Amino acid sequence: MPPVRVAVFTTSYPQHEGDLAGRFVFDLVEHLRERGVEIDVVGPGAYRDYGLTGSGGAGIVASVKRRPWLAPPLLSSMVRTLRHAATDADLVHAHWLAGALVARFAGRPFVVTLHGSGTAGQLSDLSLAERSPRLVRFLLRPARAVICVSEALATAMHEIGVSNVHEIPNGVEIPEETGAGADPPTVLFAGRLSPEKRIDIVAAATEGVPRIIAGDGPLRHLVPDALGFVPQNELFALFERAAVVVITSEREGLPMVVLEAMARGKTVVSTPVGGIPTVIEDGKTGFLVPVGDVAATRAGIERALADPELRRRIGKAARDRVREYCSWERVTELTLGVYESALKAGRGRSPRARG
């Protein structure tokens, strides 16, 4: 594949060392650069975001819903900045449905990655596909390719008539060695302390057991022992200390906390939402429990904490699963393949069609 110039558009991207916002986009950019792709990132800080992209991790959709009068100038700033960055680009790679809207005006062929993020609520990719399929088709119709980070998301796009869909998960590094964990065995929750994460279930299901709560948000009062925001390097150390990682969300895409935990051989107790069942097979690579079920979540945690051999077996299977499905080598190769096919799709079109 000849050298390619790509303008990456995103509404979430790390802005300082240790910042976890959009870290999966940053990591993909770095791995693509290692393969020779020239990338210009258009993210928060490149365009004027009016304070909407850094609102405590709530997500840009939630921020715009609170201050809708800022949506038009925000969109104008995004489009203007992306068009300038894409002047010499071969391709635009936009993230999220909001990114697809901006990329329509970039003046270049584009591909879109859908993440299915839970923070968008009823405006998430999956929810919109169910409630407003015509809107989703409208936003994605001009895209040369649509990348979905999970099988569930790819299936939803196929079902509403979106074409040229590719399932490419978020990538994750697989450490050569894994930590032995703390003694006594400890439960870790890492994430935003917000309603869609069902922090009430986290609080109840982990009461009385050794636990680490890493995160901040509006429901911090439910877990007063929470550490608050934890930078990435410190968060990885917490993964190593944990024996069990718990996720109780009612909406997710393919959360990095799941992939990072599995890559480190940890037993994950999680709800079966979004792309999580793609990587967690109940009883084999982790445990799946119903959304909102305190008793089942507690039972899964206690079962894992009580049986070191079970944790060892599940941890090994979990590492094997993410190595097969989410390794950076695989994710980068698949993404380059999408770029190549997207560029080929434009060759031979008339000027009117390309425009």
Secondary structure, 3 states (H helix, E strand, C coil): CCCCEEEEECCCCCCCCCCCCCHHHHHHHHHHHHCCCEEEEECECCECCCCCCCCCCCCHHHHHHHCHHHHHHHHHHHHHHHHHHCCCCCEEEEEHHHHHHHHCCCCCCEEEEECCCHHHHHHCHHHHHHHCHHHHHHHHCCCCEEEECCHHHHHHHHHCCCCCEEECCCCECCCCCCCCCCCCCCEEEECCCCHHHCHHHHHHHCCCCCEEEEECCCCHHHCCCCCECCCHHHHHHHHHHCCEEEECCCCCCCCHHHHHHHHCCCEEEECCCCCHHHHCCECCCEEECCCCCHHHHHHHHHHHHHCHHHHHHHHHHHHHHHHHHHEHHHHHHHHHHHHHHHHHHHCCCCHHHHC
